[in-house]
Amino acid sequence: MEIDSLVGLFAAISRIDAACSVDDILQEFRSAIERYGLRYFLITGLPVPHDTDWSRQILVDGWPPEWYLRYMSEDYFSHDPCVAQCRHSPKPFLWDELPPAKLSARAKLVMDEAADFGMGQGLCVPVHVPLAGPGVVTAAGDRIEIAPSDVPFIETLCVHTFRRLSGLEQSGQAVDAAPLTPRERELLEWSAEGKSNEDIACILGVTRNTVESHQRNIRGKLDAANVSHAIVKALRRQEIQI
């Protein structure tokens, strides 16, 4: 894991948590994602299919105004392949990763027309909230530059921003969150140093399955979307140092 990227993520999330208004939160979020060529974004809940009033779940509309009007007037929500993918998978994905052979003609039209409005490439980060419906942060631009190693950091930022805006994470940590064990803190610090699960297993003299089990426990305790998110939350709780 790149320490510089992790420090930048920690700083961005800290500024988002310190923001006093929605506009301030979005300014920090926009500043963080623009470095990847992501100029436009939509942050919304995803209601059940065929919901004719899905737009009531939009938290933030950062799309080009003309595209939003087009999307609404043509009922593209019902045919958007990104919506379907986000409902069924918790993993972030690039728009280019949607399998063209499985897209209907209407779904292809949605993606093609998005490109006409300056959104030729994009990324979706599904947000699956316990006891609530799924949501998504989708961000796009005419041309984006996102390396595979960048995706966990962007995912963490998107999930955190979604929860901050929806009021699920006002303080940045769960009120009754259990503290990490010494072994969990040690393991997470090695992750922050960029060590893989295989590396950590070798260092600690345990199996990879044991490391992965610890990682699941850590994410559960911290309500974290991924390892990067867990590291940031543990840093803010002052449970680990890097």
Sequence and secondary structure as in RCSB ss.txt:
>XXXX:A:sequence
MEIDSLVGLFAAISRIDAACSVDDILQEFRSAIERYGLRYFLITGLPVPHDTDWSRQILVDGWPPEWYLRYMSED
YFSHDPCVAQCRHSPKPFLWDELPPAKLSARAKLVMDEAADFGMGQGLCVPVHVPLAGPGVVTAAGDRIEIAPSD
VPFIETLCVHTFRRLSGLEQSGQAVDAAPLTPRERELLEWSAEGKSNEDIACILGVTRNTVESHQRNIRGKLDAA
NVSHAIVKALRRQEIQI
>XXXX:A:secstr
  HHHHHHHHHHHHHHHH  SHHHHHHHHHHHHGGGT  EEEEEE   TT TTGGGGEEEEES HHHHHHHHHTT
GGGT HHHHHHHH  S EEGGGS GGG  HHHHHHHHHHHHTT SEEEEEEEE TTS EEEEEEEESS    GGG
HHHHHHHHHHHHHHHHTS SSSS TT     HHHHHHHHHHHTT  HHHHHHHHTS HHHHHHHHHHHHHHHT S
SHHHHHHHHHHTTS   
